[in-house]
Amino acid sequence: MNYHISDRMASLQPSAIREILKATSDPSIIPFAAGNPAAEAFPAKEIAAISAEILEKEPITALQYSITEGYPLLRESIKDFACRHENLFHGDDALITCSGAQQGIELTTKCLCNEGDTVICEDPSFIGSLNTFRSYKTNLVGIPMEEDGMNLELLEKALKENPSTRFIYVIPNFQNPSGYTTSLEKRQAIYALAKQYGVMIMEDNPYGELRYSGESVPSIKSMDEEGIVVYCGSFSKIISPGMRIGYVIAPQPLLAKIIVAKQASDVHSNIWAQMVCDRFLRSTDMDAHIAKLNDIYRRKVSLMTSCMEEHFSKSVRFTRPEGGLFLWCDLPEQVDMMGFCNQAVQNKVAVVPGIAFAVQPGSHTHSIRLNFSTPSDEGIVRGIEILGKMTQEF
Ligand SMILES: Cc1ncc(COP(=O)(O)O)c(C=O)c1O
């Protein structure tokens, strides 16, 4: 059979990360390529107890169909959690739970973009979102990422040149993949530009709670008096990615469309997992839980960077993120990066090539992304030693 694949999907290729991750199913490979929470970060016992109690006391609610907007108690507890330090709701903003932030990003794109519309992104950016934007055949415009967020002059130029821009996609905290955090000044400026040019902002914040050092910065959504920011949150990095619980906060007219889009997609997110997430949020001192996670990751990132300082060639530059799960390394120009990544896998270390996160082909050809949350401490020490030796040889 000659399968007819839609135009939407025909040009999309399996992501470079997925391909590398396939190679890493081999447990002898040190996993610097993934973005998984550390094994010791999962509240497994608490989740097991909550889950058992739900199945004993409310089995039918947990196993029955539910409503698309999300489990009502969870929507309340998310609101309390997400707004405990700042206000994310203005005007007629409302919230829907979804299957990870990824689904929120997908449904919002589906509702906002026609084929050929422009989406402006940080460059590099999260590959899962880039592939969503590509699958809706949008025109992607990348704005170079700087240490304090995207380059504002180029952002304004892109807004001027692309009147069909529907939204600016930003990951303001500990960006995946660069590890950079957008400064307050740039958040305000991005908001002001979006307002001036009449476009929306999609603020994707799965890592915001994972701050190990420095001061937290207000989210763009907290400034949203005009109803132009769609905020995507997630419990993947602070409770469990396997539960697939994320959420979108958006103005009601847009959210009403997102609900219809979700009905057509999966009816509702897993209700059992939503109930577990709700009970976990209600029964846990979340600030203490998050502080515990941040202790784990602060230690891991500092182990990784100190090993890098010891073993890496001085010609390699790398970021020192204040949170999140990733480091970004720039290798010298003459290094064949794909050769480096393939050699690393052969040496039993998986890293992701920078080109996987490029908005347009041809950029980030000398960078790699490293994850420090998935590998064990021994894996970090051993893996960085191997990569360090390679940086000297390459
Ligand atoms: C920037 C960014 N946005 C969204 C997601 C998707 O997260 P979720 O597991 O909530 O779908 C990820 C996952 O790694 C991410 O890095």
The ligand as an ORCA input file, in Angstrom:
! r2SCAN-3c Opt
* xyz 0 1
  C       9.706     23.856     27.408
  C       8.801     22.695     27.528
  N       7.495     22.869     27.336
  C       6.624     21.868     27.443
  C       7.049     20.593     27.752
  C       6.031     19.503     27.809
  O       5.809     19.080     29.099
  P       4.628     18.121     29.492
  O       5.253     16.871     30.007
  O       3.860     18.857     30.536
  O       3.798     17.863     28.281
  C       8.408     20.350     27.969
  C       8.873     18.999     28.284
  O      10.030     18.691     28.396
  C       9.303     21.430     27.847
  O      10.614     21.291     28.034
*
